[in-house]
């Protein structure tokens, strides 16, 4: 994890090294970090941090995946972190129950990969036997989580509407 700064970021500051459910642990880390950010930062500042984290995350995910020799390793959780920050940022101000619902929905969409999330997960996967292009793989690592975040927000919006 400490071999390169990108690994520290890509592995969610160690959350991705969890032996069980690293994506869930990464999402929980994201939730805790977001709560901390909300205490001291304005919503616009958090938005800029999310945008910068997304760009930085593309680099970190590419570098970490290449270092591991895998196109979408489960230990890379920065994609979950940034995607869940987007969800929390857009549903704020939300109480603990609404945040917990958002967490559950996001984890469902990210893990089960229904419909559009499965499509997003497959878009940038290299064909069997093809040499991986690491920036493309990085986009694939992040894209399915962004779609999972969108699906989460869509369900919350529909729920809120009705």
PyMOL commands that set and color helices and strands:
alter all, ss='L'
color gray80, all
select helices_A, chain A and resi 5-10+12-17+22-40+43-68+78-91+96-112+115-123+134-161
alter helices_A, ss='H'
color red, helices_A
deselect
rebuild
show_as cartoon
